Amino acid sequence: MTDVHGRIALVTGGAAGIGRLLALELARRGAVPVVWDLDEARLGDVVEELDRVSGGRARGYACDVRDPVAVTAVADRVRREVGDPDVVVNNAGVVSGARLVDLTEEKIRRTFDVNVLGLYWVTKAFLPAMIAADRGHVVTVASAAGLVGVARQTDYSASKHAAVGFDESLRVELRQVAPGVRTTVVCPYYIDTGMFRGVRTRVPLLLPILQPGVVVTKIADAIESDRRMLVLPPLVRLLPVLRVLPPRAFDRVMDLFGVNRSMDHFVGHGDL
């Protein structure tokens, strides 16, 4: 079990959306919250909010997870000023929501720099201390789009497939060198945070747009119970079974549930 009480929990992309709410939930459970975000203006407000919950123990750091030099420098500050994180939540993420032919090179690179390479720079910065102590927890916030390709998500879905593979490979590596270090990958359907504003679901009873408060509670529970994979809602867990179907049949099932039309009215705001 990962007891977060009194432990340092670092959340990237922690100034808004799921990152902010998860940092608050972990603080309520007694963790020492440390949030990273690119948006310095929002960081101050979030730290004040976290301080009220954590008794003044919260810290916030401006950091661009795309920049390995910046990640290393800020990680060193965290170690000096707070200590080695016991829980690292790789939550920072972006989405474009455009068809491949409309995606610019800049947007494609940004998606992979944040959603994929950021996982490597942040995890590598803190993992050695976890391995040395044979204790710690690395959380990767992926997506249901990391389990199935979705129209208008060629960059986002591919990046989240990479995130799922990153977690799985890291998990089996750690079993060999530091079995006390745990990992959790989170694969939710659309969450009502604004990041995917405008998306729609054809069958809300089976594939609902998820409520943020419910999601962060389940993520915190998954961390504390050392759950290897959290998939939301339950229907998404059927994807591995459906993969036995031929591609045409699989695509028809996804069409039946409206998955590939879910982004037709996407507006979003670009950040998580």
N, C-alpha and C positions, 0 to 999 in steps of 0.2 A: 504494500500500500504506500502511496505517496502522500504523506501528511504535509499539507501546505502551511499549517499553522507555524508561524515563526520563520518560515522559509522565504528566501528571496525569489520572487517570481517576476521575470522580465517578459514584457509583451511588446512586440514590434507592431507598428501601425496602431498604437495604443491611444491616440488622441481622439478617435471617433469610432462610430460603428461598433462592430463586435469586439474590437480590441479594447475600446474604452469600457464597454460593459463587462467584458471578461476580467479586466484588471480590477474593476469594482467588486465583482463577485469573489475573486480570489482574496481581495483585501478583507471582505466581510468574513471570510473563512480563516482570517488571521495571518495571511501572507503579507510580506513586505513588498509592496508593488513598485516596480520600476517600469516606466513606459518610454518607448522610443517612438519618435514620429518625425516626419519631414517638416510638418507644420508647427513651427515654433510658437505661433500665436495661440493655437489651440492647446498646446502642451501645458501652458501655465494654468489655464482654467481646469484642465483635467487633473493636474497635480493637486490643486486646491481641493477639488472634489474628493480625490483619493485620500488626501490628508485628513479630511473629516471622518472618513471611514476607518483609516488605519492608525489614527492617533499621531499624525504628523510624520509618519515614516516614509511617505511616498517620495519618489524621485522621478524626474523627467529629463530626457536627453534628446536633443535634436540630432537626428542621424539619418542619412540616406543609405539604405541597405544595399543600393546598387553599387556603392563605392567601397571596395574591400579595405582601402587605406583608412577611410573614415570609420568603418565598422571596427577595425582593430584599435584605432585611437579611442573611440568612445567606450569600447569594451574595457580597455585599460582604465579609463576613468571610473567605470562602474565598479571594477574590482577594488580600486583604491578607496573610493568614497562610500561604497555600500558593502561590497564583498562579492564572492563568486555566486552567481545565480544558481539556485537549486532546480528551478523550473524555467525553461526558455520556450516561449510560445512564438513560433514563426507565423505571424498573422498578417503582416503587411502584404497588400495585394492590390492590383489594378485590373480593370477590364476595359476593353475598347468597344465591343458590341457591334462591330462592322463586318461586312462580308470581306473575304480575302482580297478581292480586287479593289476594295476601297481602303484597305489598311495601308498606312504609310510605313515606310521602313522605320521611322522614328517610333511609331506606336508598337510595332512588332518587337523591336529591340527593348522598349520600355517594359512590355509585358514580361519578357523572359528575364530581363535584368532584375525586376522586382520579385516576380512570382517564383522564379527558379534559382537564379544565381544568388539572390539574397538569402535563400535557405542555406547555401553553402557558406557564405561569408559569416553569417551570424552564428550558425552552429559550430563552425570551426573555431570561432573565437572563444567559445565557452566549453566545448566538449572535452578538451584535454583535462581540465580540472575535475570534471565529472568522472572521467575515466580513472583518474588518479585516486579519487575518493570512492570509486565504485558506487556512486550514488548520484541521482539526478533524473530529470525528466525532460525530454525534448518533444514538443508538440508541434505538429505541422498542420496548419489549417489549409486543407485542400478544398475539394468541392465534389459534388455528385458529377460535375463535368470532368472530373478526373477519372471517372469510371465509364463514361460514354461520351462520344463526340456529339456536339450540338451545333446546329446551323448558326452562323454569325458569331461563332466562338473558336475559329480555327487557331487563333493565338492563345486565348484564355484556356480553352479545353486542353490543348496540347501542353500548356504550362502546368496545369493541374494534374494531368497524367504523369508528368515528370515529378511533381511533388509527391504523388502516391508512390512512385517507384523509388524516390529518394528515401522516404520513410521506411519502406520495406527493406531496402538494402541496408540502411543504417541499423534497423532492428536486428537483422541477422548478423551484422558485423559485431554489434555490441554484445550479443549472446556469447561470442567467442572471447572478447577481451575485457568486458565489464558488464556482466549480467545484472548487476545492480542498477545500471542506468536504463531507464525505461523510455519507450517512445509511444506516442499516440498520434494517429492521423485522423483528421476530422473531415468527413465528406458530406456536407449538407446540400440540400436542394436550395433554391433561392431563399434568401433571408430578407425580411422587410427592413433594411437599414438605409436604403437610398442608393446603394451601390448598383443595384439592378432595378432602379425605378422604371416602371413601365412594363416590366415583364408580366406575362399572364399565364395562368395554368388552366388547362381544359377540365381537369378532374380534381378540384380542390379537396375533395374528401380523401383521395388517395395520395395526391401530390400537392399539398397545401403550400402556399407561401409561408415560410416559417417565421414565427415571432421571435425577435432577438432575445428576449428574456428567457424564454424556454431553452433556446439554443445554448446560451452561456451557462445556464444551470447544468445542462447535460454535459457540456465540455468540462466544467469544473468537476462534476461527478466522475467523468471518465478519467481525469487526471488522478483523482484521489483513489480510484479503484484500479489504477494501472491498466485500464482497458486499452487494448492495442489499436482498435479501430472503432470509430463512432460514425455511423451512417444514418442520416436523417432525410426524410421520414422512413419508416420501415420498408415501404415498397421498393426503395432504391436498393435494398439488400438483394433483390431478385436479379439484379443485373448480371452477376456472374453466372447464374443459372441460364438466363436468356442468351448468353453468349454461345451456347451450343447450337443455336439456330443459325441457318445460313444468313449471310448479310442482308439479302433482300427481305427475308422474313423478319429479321431483327429490326430493320429500318421501319417496316410496317407497324410493328408493335410500338416503336417509339412515336410514330406518327399517330397511332391510335390514342396515345396518352398526350398528344399535343406537344411533345418535347421540342420538336424541330420548328414549331411556330411560336414557341414561348418568347422568343426575342423580337418578334415582329414589331412590337410597339416600344421597344427598349429606349429609354432616355438616359437613365443612370446619372452619375456625377463623376465617374472616372476613378475614384479612390475608395478604399475601404478604411 
